[in-house]
Amino acid sequence: MEIIDGDKTRCSRCEDVISLAEAVVLERQNNKAMEKPLCGTCFENVGVPKGYEVERDVTYLER
């Protein structure tokens, strides 16, 4: 997951730049290196696919 300006990331679905405080990250259960940040709207549309876990607070990644 790419961090932009120390506290933002890009939604992997719609490509909008969002703050880490607003981002939801989907992680593969068997491959934690596979992370997909989503904005709230895209997360509502996608939900949690089988084989993924949700991480709702990723503010610890802020630089």
N, C-alpha and C positions, 0 to 999 in steps of 0.2 A: 504494500500500500504506500503510495507516494504522499508525503506530507508537504504541503505548499505553505510558504510564508510562516512556518513554525506552528500554525494552529488550524490549518485547513486541509481538506482533501477533496478529491473529485469523485462524484458519484459514478460508479462503474456502469450504471445503466443509462442515465440521461446526460452524463458528462458535466452537470452543474458543479461549481465549486461551492462546498459547504463547510461550515466550521466543524471541528471535531466534536464539539458539544452537541451538535445536531445529527451527527452521523451515527448510523447503525452499521455494524460490520458482520457480515456472514462469513463464517470460517468452516472449512471442511472438517468433519470430525476426525478423519484419519490423516489429514495433512494440514497442520496449523499454519503452514507457510502460504496456503491458498486463502487469501482474504479478499472479500469484495465489499468495499464501503458503499452504502446506499443512503440517499436522502430519505426523509420521512415518507414522501409521496411514493417513491419507487418501492420502498419497503412495504407499504400498504398494498401495493399491487402485486408484489412478488411473494411476500410472506416468507416462511422458512421452508425451503425445499428439503426433501429427504436427504439425509447425509450431511446436513449443515447445522451449525450451532449459531446462536445470536450473541453478539457482544454489544451491549447498548451504551456502555460508558468507555470511550476510548480517549478521554481527555488526558490520560497519563502519557500519551504519545506526544503531547505538545512540547515544543522545544523552546 
